[in-house]
Amino acid sequence: MRRRSTAIWLLAAGQTIAWAGLYYSFAALLPTWERSLGWSKTDLTFALTVAVVVWAVTAPLAGRIVDAGFGRLLLGFGAIGGALALIGLAGVRDQAGFIAVWAIIGLTQAACLYEACFAFVMRTAGNDARRAITRITLVAGFASPIAFPAGAYLAHAFGWRGAVIAFAAAVAVLAVPLLLVGAHWLETSGDEPGHAAPSGGGGPVLRAAVARPEFWLIATAFAMMALNHGMILNHIIPLLGERGMSEASAVAIASIIGPMQVAGRVAIMRYDNRVSPTGMTLVSFVGVFAAALVLLAAGGSLALAAAFAAMQGAAYGVTSILRPVVTADYLGRTGFGSVSGLVAVPSLAGFAVAPYAGALVWSAGGYNLMIIVAAAMAALGLACVAVLRWSRGAQIHLRLRQ
């Protein structure tokens, strides 16, 4: 048990560094790129869109690799590839090269970030998987507060190329060994029967999952959350700057989101056995919707902007735990890597579209319009979860009558 617990904390630390370097570094460096490279916001965010499209397309394949028993190697070599891709990013000179490198980073994101990691944990941790995933996301919530101030400082001190090299070094020196060792220890710690989830998968399992309405409700609900969060998160610094806040204040507000994700995950651990996964999901989606309304009303108020960041972080932070748990609850654990990878595709597509879509909405009506669109996405996701919860209640009621 001690070895398994240590393995989870190692994976958590590795995920934190990997997320900071391979995902949050983009938002952290976006204002610097806009100033230094002279490219438009839409041109820059298109690169992240391409990255997450690649991530989405390859997520089911990553899940199948985990189901086949190669999850540890996938996590480790994915992080190695990510570090090398960041080094390549530091040397780009034109927009085509910038986009191409982010496409490669997207491939490494599919290999070593949450979807692959959680599929590996579901396969190797058995009944402890839900608590293990909560612990990993608890620690990884610090990725954004690490990335935002670090990116701002490093870009100011060494330029954006030096900042990217520093992120690459952190992924190579810290994330890679943490993921490899943590995965190896977790894989070799489950000697008792029943600790490995069924690893079967393939076409029949996927076809059976896709045929169920629950699959589409789950996929759509979390995709809407991804659109909401991706639009706001990747534009948070220029969004607050448009409202008259200094870049330092905007960075400080953005840095609240990560710690509040941790706070939300601590809360979910406390109520883990008291509230159903769909009940928790409903609460978190209501929180995301309310956060958008607070941001819309905030104007230039630092207090309201901080309140938004706290609400958004706490409410959205738990969705990374809830998606795999709800997926397993409604669709089962057989071939979980393949099924969860497919469920993740719409969410990742939402992340992919979000930065670019946010820029397009901004160009059409400013950031107030973007916030309204993000709130509408949260409302649609909330409706999907409500239907999901109602459908299970209706099924239970029907069985009782029969």
C-alpha positions as CSV (number, residue, x, y, z in Angstrom):
1,M,0.0,0.0,0.0
2,R,2.9,2.4,0.8
3,R,4.5,1.7,-2.6
4,R,1.2,2.2,-4.4
5,S,0.6,5.5,-2.5
6,T,4.1,6.7,-3.4
7,A,3.6,5.8,-7.0
8,I,0.4,7.9,-7.1
9,W,2.2,10.9,-5.7
10,L,5.0,10.5,-8.2
11,L,2.5,10.4,-11.1
12,A,0.8,13.4,-9.7
13,A,4.1,15.4,-9.6
14,G,4.9,14.3,-13.1
15,Q,1.5,15.3,-14.4
16,T,1.9,18.7,-12.8
17,I,5.2,19.5,-14.6
18,A,4.0,17.9,-17.9
19,W,0.8,20.0,-17.9
20,A,2.7,23.2,-17.0
21,G,5.2,22.7,-19.8
22,L,3.1,21.1,-22.5
23,Y,-0.2,22.9,-22.1
24,Y,-0.3,25.9,-19.8
25,S,2.9,27.4,-21.2
26,F,0.9,28.4,-24.3
27,A,-1.5,30.7,-22.3
28,A,1.3,31.9,-20.2
29,L,3.4,33.0,-23.2
30,L,0.5,34.2,-25.4
31,P,0.9,37.9,-24.6
32,T,4.7,37.7,-25.1
33,W,4.3,36.0,-28.5
34,E,1.8,38.5,-29.6
35,R,4.2,41.4,-28.8
36,S,7.4,39.7,-30.0
37,L,6.3,37.9,-33.1
38,G,3.7,40.4,-34.4
39,W,1.2,37.7,-35.3
40,S,-2.5,38.2,-34.5
41,K,-4.2,36.5,-31.6
42,T,-6.2,34.3,-34.0
43,D,-3.1,33.2,-35.8
44,L,-1.3,32.3,-32.6
45,T,-4.3,30.4,-31.0
46,F,-4.7,28.5,-34.2
47,A,-1.5,26.6,-33.3
48,L,-2.9,25.4,-30.0
49,T,-6.1,24.4,-31.8
50,V,-4.0,22.2,-34.2
51,A,-2.2,20.7,-31.2
52,V,-5.4,19.7,-29.4
53,V,-7.0,18.4,-32.6
54,V,-4.0,16.1,-32.9
55,W,-4.5,15.2,-29.2
56,A,-8.1,14.4,-29.8
57,V,-7.6,12.3,-32.9
58,T,-4.9,10.2,-31.2
59,A,-6.5,9.9,-27.7
60,P,-8.4,6.7,-28.6
61,L,-5.2,5.1,-30.0
62,A,-3.4,6.1,-26.7
63,G,-6.2,4.4,-24.8
64,R,-5.8,1.2,-26.8
65,I,-2.0,1.3,-26.1
66,V,-2.8,1.5,-22.4
67,D,-5.3,-1.4,-22.6
68,A,-2.6,-3.4,-24.3
69,G,-0.3,-3.0,-21.3
70,F,2.1,-0.4,-22.5
71,G,0.8,2.5,-20.5
72,R,4.1,3.1,-18.6
73,L,6.1,3.4,-21.8
74,L,3.5,5.6,-23.3
75,L,3.6,8.1,-20.4
76,G,7.4,8.2,-20.2
77,F,8.2,8.4,-23.9
78,G,5.3,10.9,-24.4
79,A,6.9,13.2,-22.0
80,I,10.3,12.8,-23.6
81,G,8.8,13.7,-27.0
82,G,7.2,16.7,-25.4
83,A,10.5,18.0,-24.1
84,L,12.1,17.6,-27.5
85,A,9.2,19.3,-29.2
86,L,9.5,22.3,-26.9
87,I,13.2,22.6,-27.8
88,G,12.1,22.6,-31.4
89,L,9.6,25.3,-30.6
90,A,12.3,27.6,-29.3
91,G,14.0,27.5,-32.7
92,V,11.0,28.3,-35.0
93,R,11.2,31.4,-37.2
94,D,7.9,31.5,-39.0
95,Q,4.2,30.7,-38.4
96,A,4.2,27.4,-40.4
97,G,7.0,26.1,-38.2
98,F,5.2,27.3,-35.0
99,I,2.0,25.4,-36.0
100,A,3.9,22.3,-37.0
101,V,5.7,22.1,-33.7
102,W,2.5,22.5,-31.8
103,A,1.0,19.7,-33.8
104,I,3.8,17.5,-32.6
105,I,3.3,18.7,-29.0
106,G,-0.4,17.6,-29.4
107,L,0.8,14.1,-30.1
108,T,2.8,14.1,-26.9
109,Q,-0.1,15.5,-24.9
110,A,-2.2,12.5,-26.0
111,A,0.5,10.2,-24.8
112,C,1.3,11.6,-21.4
113,L,-1.4,13.9,-20.0
114,Y,-4.6,13.1,-18.2
115,E,-6.5,10.8,-20.6
116,A,-3.6,8.3,-20.9
117,C,-2.6,8.6,-17.3
118,F,-6.2,8.0,-16.0
119,A,-6.7,5.1,-18.3
120,F,-3.4,3.6,-16.9
121,V,-4.6,4.2,-13.3
122,M,-8.0,2.7,-14.0
123,R,-6.2,-0.4,-15.4
124,T,-3.6,-0.8,-12.6
125,A,-5.2,0.6,-9.4
126,G,-8.5,-1.2,-9.5
127,N,-10.9,-0.2,-6.7
128,D,-8.4,2.5,-5.6
129,A,-8.6,4.2,-9.0
130,R,-11.1,6.9,-8.1
131,R,-9.1,8.1,-5.1
132,A,-5.9,7.8,-7.1
133,I,-7.2,10.0,-9.8
134,T,-8.4,12.5,-7.2
135,R,-4.9,12.7,-5.7
136,I,-3.3,13.2,-9.1
137,T,-5.6,16.0,-10.1
138,L,-5.2,17.5,-6.6
139,V,-1.5,18.0,-7.1
140,A,-1.7,18.8,-10.9
141,G,-4.0,21.7,-10.1
142,F,-0.8,23.6,-9.3
143,A,0.3,23.4,-13.0
144,S,-1.3,26.7,-14.0
145,P,-0.1,28.7,-11.0
146,I,3.4,27.4,-11.8
147,A,3.2,28.1,-15.5
148,F,1.7,31.6,-15.5
149,P,4.2,33.3,-13.2
150,A,7.1,31.2,-14.4
151,G,6.3,32.0,-18.0
152,A,5.9,35.7,-17.3
153,Y,9.2,35.9,-15.3
154,L,11.2,33.7,-17.8
155,A,10.0,35.6,-20.8
156,H,10.9,38.9,-19.2
157,A,14.3,37.7,-18.1
158,F,15.4,35.5,-21.0
159,G,12.9,36.2,-23.9
160,W,10.2,33.7,-25.0
161,R,12.7,31.3,-26.5
162,G,14.6,31.1,-23.2
163,A,11.3,30.5,-21.4
164,V,10.4,27.7,-23.8
165,I,13.8,26.0,-23.3
166,A,13.3,26.3,-19.5
167,F,9.9,24.6,-19.8
168,A,11.5,21.8,-21.9
169,A,14.2,21.3,-19.3
170,A,11.6,21.0,-16.6
171,V,9.6,18.3,-18.6
172,A,12.8,16.4,-19.4
173,V,14.5,16.5,-16.0
174,L,11.5,16.3,-13.7
175,A,8.3,15.0,-15.5
176,V,9.9,12.1,-17.4
177,P,11.5,10.3,-14.5
178,L,8.5,11.0,-12.2
179,L,6.1,9.5,-14.7
180,L,8.3,6.5,-15.5
181,V,9.1,5.6,-11.9
182,G,5.6,6.3,-10.7
183,A,4.0,4.2,-13.4
184,H,6.4,1.3,-12.8
185,W,5.8,1.3,-9.1
186,L,2.0,1.4,-9.6
187,E,2.1,-1.3,-12.2
188,T,4.1,-3.6,-9.9
189,S,2.2,-2.9,-6.7
190,G,-1.1,-4.6,-7.4
191,D,-0.4,-8.2,-6.5
192,E,-3.8,-8.9,-5.0
193,P,-6.5,-10.4,-7.3
194,G,-8.9,-7.9,-8.7
195,H,-6.6,-4.9,-8.7
196,A,-6.3,-4.8,-12.5
197,A,-9.3,-3.6,-14.3
198,P,-10.3,-5.6,-17.4
199,S,-8.1,-4.6,-20.3
200,G,-10.2,-5.9,-23.2
201,G,-11.3,-3.4,-25.8
202,G,-11.4,-3.0,-29.5
203,G,-14.2,-2.5,-32.0
204,P,-17.1,-4.5,-30.3
205,V,-16.6,-2.7,-27.0
206,L,-16.5,0.7,-28.7
207,R,-19.5,0.0,-30.8
208,A,-21.5,-1.0,-27.8
209,A,-20.5,2.1,-25.9
210,V,-21.3,4.5,-28.8
211,A,-24.7,2.8,-29.2
212,R,-25.7,4.0,-25.8
213,P,-27.3,7.5,-25.3
214,E,-25.3,7.8,-22.1
215,F,-22.1,7.9,-24.1
216,W,-23.3,11.0,-26.1
217,L,-24.7,12.8,-23.0
218,I,-21.4,12.4,-21.2
219,A,-19.3,13.3,-24.2
220,T,-21.4,16.4,-25.0
221,A,-21.6,17.6,-21.4
222,F,-17.9,17.6,-20.8
223,A,-17.2,19.0,-24.3
224,M,-19.3,22.0,-23.4
225,M,-17.2,22.5,-20.2
226,A,-14.0,22.2,-22.2
227,L,-15.2,24.9,-24.6
228,N,-16.2,27.1,-21.7
229,H,-12.9,26.7,-19.8
230,G,-10.7,26.7,-22.9
231,M,-12.1,29.9,-24.2
232,I,-11.8,31.8,-20.9
233,L,-8.5,30.3,-19.7
234,N,-6.6,30.9,-22.9
235,H,-7.8,34.5,-23.1
236,I,-7.9,35.4,-19.4
237,I,-4.9,37.7,-19.4
238,P,-5.9,39.8,-22.5
239,L,-9.5,39.6,-21.4
240,L,-8.7,41.3,-18.0
241,G,-6.3,43.6,-19.8
242,E,-9.1,44.8,-22.0
243,R,-11.0,45.8,-18.8
244,G,-8.1,48.0,-17.7
245,M,-6.2,45.7,-15.4
246,S,-2.4,45.6,-15.6
247,E,-0.6,42.5,-16.8
248,A,0.7,41.8,-13.3
249,S,-2.9,42.0,-11.9
250,A,-4.2,39.7,-14.7
251,V,-1.4,37.2,-14.1
252,A,-2.3,37.2,-10.4
253,I,-6.0,36.7,-11.1
254,A,-5.2,33.8,-13.6
255,S,-3.0,32.2,-11.0
256,I,-5.9,31.9,-8.6
257,I,-7.6,29.3,-10.8
258,G,-5.1,26.5,-10.2
259,P,-5.1,26.6,-6.4
260,M,-8.9,26.8,-6.4
261,Q,-8.9,23.7,-8.6
262,V,-7.0,22.1,-5.7
263,A,-9.6,23.4,-3.3
264,G,-12.4,21.9,-5.3
265,R,-10.7,18.5,-5.5
266,V,-10.1,18.6,-1.7
267,A,-13.9,19.2,-1.3
268,I,-14.7,16.3,-3.6
269,M,-12.5,14.0,-1.5
270,R,-14.4,15.0,1.6
271,Y,-17.8,14.2,0.0
272,D,-16.6,11.3,-2.1
273,N,-18.9,8.7,-0.5
274,R,-21.8,11.0,0.2
275,V,-22.7,12.3,-3.3
276,S,-23.0,10.3,-6.5
277,P,-20.7,11.2,-9.4
278,T,-23.5,12.7,-11.4
279,G,-24.6,14.7,-8.4
280,M,-21.1,16.1,-8.0
281,T,-21.1,16.8,-11.8
282,L,-24.3,18.8,-11.6
283,V,-22.9,20.9,-8.7
284,S,-19.7,21.6,-10.6
285,F,-21.4,22.6,-13.8
286,V,-23.7,25.0,-11.9
287,G,-20.5,26.5,-10.5
288,V,-19.0,27.0,-13.9
289,F,-22.1,28.6,-15.3
290,A,-22.3,31.0,-12.3
291,A,-18.6,31.9,-12.6
292,A,-19.2,33.1,-16.2
293,L,-22.0,35.3,-14.9
294,V,-19.7,36.8,-12.3
295,L,-17.0,37.5,-14.8
296,L,-19.5,39.2,-17.1
297,A,-20.6,41.5,-14.3
298,A,-17.0,42.1,-13.0
299,G,-16.0,44.9,-15.3
300,G,-12.7,46.2,-14.0
301,S,-13.3,45.1,-10.4
302,L,-10.4,43.1,-9.0
303,A,-12.6,41.6,-6.3
304,L,-15.2,40.3,-8.7
305,A,-12.5,39.0,-11.1
306,A,-10.9,37.1,-8.2
307,A,-14.3,35.7,-7.2
308,F,-14.7,34.5,-10.8
309,A,-11.3,32.8,-10.8
310,A,-12.1,31.1,-7.5
311,M,-15.4,29.9,-8.7
312,Q,-14.2,28.8,-12.1
313,G,-11.2,27.0,-10.6
314,A,-13.1,25.1,-7.9
315,A,-16.0,24.2,-10.1
316,Y,-14.1,23.2,-13.3
317,G,-11.2,21.6,-11.4
318,V,-13.3,18.6,-10.4
319,T,-14.4,17.8,-13.9
320,S,-11.1,16.2,-14.7
321,I,-11.9,13.7,-11.9
322,L,-15.5,13.3,-12.7
323,R,-15.3,12.5,-16.5
324,P,-13.4,9.2,-16.1
325,V,-15.4,8.3,-13.0
326,V,-18.8,9.0,-14.6
327,T,-17.6,7.2,-17.8
328,A,-16.7,4.1,-15.8
329,D,-20.0,4.4,-13.8
330,Y,-22.2,4.5,-16.8
331,L,-20.2,2.6,-19.5
332,G,-18.2,0.1,-17.4
333,R,-14.5,-0.6,-17.1
334,T,-14.1,-3.2,-19.8
335,G,-11.8,-1.6,-22.4
336,F,-11.8,1.5,-20.3
337,G,-8.8,3.0,-22.1
338,S,-10.4,2.8,-25.5
339,V,-13.8,3.9,-24.4
340,S,-12.5,6.8,-22.3
341,G,-10.3,7.9,-25.1
342,L,-13.2,8.0,-27.4
343,V,-15.4,9.9,-24.8
344,A,-12.5,12.4,-24.5
345,V,-12.5,13.2,-28.2
346,P,-15.3,15.8,-28.0
347,S,-13.8,17.4,-24.9
348,L,-10.4,17.6,-26.5
349,A,-12.0,19.0,-29.7
350,G,-13.6,21.6,-27.5
351,F,-10.2,22.5,-26.1
352,A,-8.9,22.6,-29.6
353,V,-11.6,24.9,-30.9
354,A,-11.8,27.0,-27.8
355,P,-8.8,29.3,-28.1
356,Y,-9.4,30.0,-31.8
357,A,-13.2,30.3,-31.4
358,G,-12.6,32.6,-28.5
359,A,-10.5,34.9,-30.7
360,L,-13.1,34.8,-33.4
361,V,-15.9,35.7,-31.0
362,W,-13.7,38.4,-29.5
363,S,-13.1,39.9,-33.0
364,A,-16.9,39.9,-33.6
365,G,-18.1,41.4,-30.3
366,G,-15.3,41.7,-27.8
367,Y,-14.7,39.7,-24.7
368,N,-18.2,40.3,-23.2
369,L,-19.7,38.4,-26.1
370,M,-17.1,35.6,-25.6
371,I,-18.1,35.3,-21.9
372,I,-21.8,35.1,-22.9
373,V,-21.0,32.3,-25.4
374,A,-19.0,30.5,-22.7
375,A,-21.9,30.7,-20.3
376,A,-24.2,29.2,-22.9
377,M,-21.9,26.3,-23.3
378,A,-21.9,25.7,-19.6
379,A,-25.7,25.8,-19.6
380,L,-25.9,23.2,-22.4
381,G,-23.5,20.9,-20.5
382,L,-25.6,21.3,-17.4
383,A,-28.7,20.2,-19.3
384,C,-27.0,17.1,-20.6
385,V,-26.0,16.0,-17.0
386,A,-29.5,16.7,-15.8
387,V,-30.9,14.4,-18.5
388,L,-28.2,11.7,-17.7
389,R,-29.1,11.8,-14.0
390,W,-32.9,11.7,-14.8
391,S,-32.5,8.8,-17.2
392,R,-30.8,6.6,-14.5
393,G,-33.5,7.5,-12.0
394,A,-36.1,6.6,-14.6
395,Q,-34.4,3.3,-15.2
396,I,-34.2,2.4,-11.5
397,H,-37.9,3.4,-11.1
398,L,-38.9,1.1,-14.0
399,R,-36.9,-1.8,-12.6
400,L,-38.6,-1.4,-9.2
401,R,-42.0,-1.4,-10.8
402,Q,-41.2,-4.5,-12.7
